[in-house]
Amino acid sequence: MPKTKQPEAEMDDASPSGGTEDDLTMARVMYIGHVPHGFFEKQMLGYFSQFGKVTRVRLSRNKKTGHSRGYAFVEFQYPEVARVAAEAMDGYFLFKQRLSCKLMPPNKVHPQLFQGANRKFKVIPWRRVERLRHDRERTPAEHAQRVVKLIRKDVKRQKKIKEAGIDFEYESLSIPVKPKKVVFE
């Protein structure tokens, strides 16, 4: 379906945030850009509640590290409050960062935008998870598979040393290696 141009009358009503004035009168969601480090969900909820009732707050975070990605969305109970907050906070300096606040028209708000909002972010201890995975006890079949792989690598290493013209010999890993963890009954 080809795009049609908007009539001139509608383009006059267009606001900088992309929606028309009619869309923005019903806007309750505010986009906040350039959010400084240390201004997280709890602080946002406390700070923006001075304007009126805040229903939901979502700070975008990195899935791997849990650090803030620098932008957030705040939903107010009433559109008038959202408009006042966006006008007051746009260009406001907070922790040496200039905030960028824009109203989002209701048709631009994704249904899953606030999925996982209004709850404390739980950092996943990836190092601990990986350490436990690495240090777990192996089954005899897994251990045998690891030994076979080690022997294959050792043979390959010896072959490379000989091809390089280096006269070096060492005891190879032909004997199956016993697991480090010994279980006594």
C-alpha positions, 0 to 999 in steps of 0.5 A: 500500500503506497504512502500518502502525504498528510494534508497541509492542515494536519502537518501544521498541528505536528509537534516535535515529538512526531505526533499531532497535538490531539495525540499529545493531549492524551499522552501519559507516557514520557520518554527521558533520554540522557539519564545519568548513572545513579538515577535509577527506578527508585530515584525516578519514582521519587523525583517524578512523583512531585509532579503527580501520581506516577503509575509505572517507571521503566529504566532500560538496562543491559541484559548482561551487566544490568547497567543503565542504558541511559534512557527511561519511560515514565507513565503518569496517571493523568495526561496533563501531569505528563505534559507539565513534567515533560515541559519542566524537565526537558533540558534540565541538568541532572548530575551534569547530564542534560535530560531530554524529555518528550511525550509519547503519543499513545499510538507510539507506545508499544504494548510491552513497553512496561513489561517488567516495570515497577520491580527492583532489578535483580543482577544475575551473578554471571561469574558465579553461575559460570564458575559453578558450571565449570566446577561441577562434577562430571559423569564418567562418560563426560570425563572419558570424552574430555580425556579423548579430546585432550589426547587428540589435542596432544597428538596434534601439538606433537605433530606441529612441534615435529613439523616446525623442526624442533627436536623436543620430546615429552611424555604424551597423554596416552594414559587416561587421566583420573578425575581430580575429585575423588569421592570416598564412600 
